[in-house]
Structure formats: structure tokens, C-alpha cells
Amino acid sequence: MKNSKFVIDKLTKLIEQGIVSSKDLSSELLSILKSKRDELVFRLKLTSKDEFEILSKRVENLEKKIERINLKRKTKSKQAKKS
């Protein structure tokens, strides 16, 4: 009976260590994949969604300013032609 408890204890420790090491392996694999993804994003010079939204708003504002400037020029040129 004492020998069977010893064997069972050893087996449970091995199984426990196997489960822990498999979890460690999966977390390590995920961290490797995340770092590769980040490296690829950096190499391709991709932007995040937040950065993209900010940049698109800035472009919209600049387009509006350009339209206003063009309208002012047209009105000034019409007034100059009339005089």
C-alpha cells in the first residue's frame, strides 16, 4: 500500500508538472506570436485604429479649410472683375 501511494504521488506530480508546462508553453507561444505581429506592423508602418481616426479627422479639417480658402478667392476674383 505504501508503494502504491508513492507511485500515485509521483504520477500526480508528473501530470501536474505537465499541465503547468503546457500552459507555460501556450503562453510563451502567444507572446512570440504577438511580438512577431508587432514587428510586422512596425515594418509595414501600419497605424492603429485610433491613429487612423485622428489622421482622417485632421485631413477632413484641412479639406474644409481649403474649400473655404477657394471660396474666398472666387468671391474676391468676382468682385475684382466687376470693378
RAPEFEN-V660705 format. One record per residue. RES is the residue in one letter. SS is DSSP state (a for helix, b for strand, c for the rest). Layout:
BEGIN
((RES,SS) (RES,SS))
END
This chain:
BEGIN
((M,c) (K,a) (N,a) (S,a) (K,a) (F,a) (V,a) (I,a) (D,a) (K,a) (L,a) (T,a) (K,a) (L,a) (I,a) (E,a) (Q,a) (G,a) (I,a) (V,a) (S,a) (S,a) (K,a) (D,a) (L,a) (S,a) (S,a) (E,a) (L,a) (L,a) (S,a) (I,a) (L,a) (K,a) (S,a) (K,a) (R,a) (D,a) (E,a) (L,a) (V,a) (F,a) (R,a) (L,a) (K,c) (L,c) (T,c) (S,c) (K,a) (D,a) (E,a) (F,a) (E,a) (I,a) (L,a) (S,a) (K,a) (R,a) (V,a) (E,a) (N,a) (L,a) (E,a) (K,a) (K,a) (I,a) (E,a) (R,a) (I,a) (N,a) (L,a) (K,a) (R,a) (K,a) (T,a) (K,a) (S,a) (K,a) (Q,a) (A,a) (K,a) (K,a) (S,c))
END
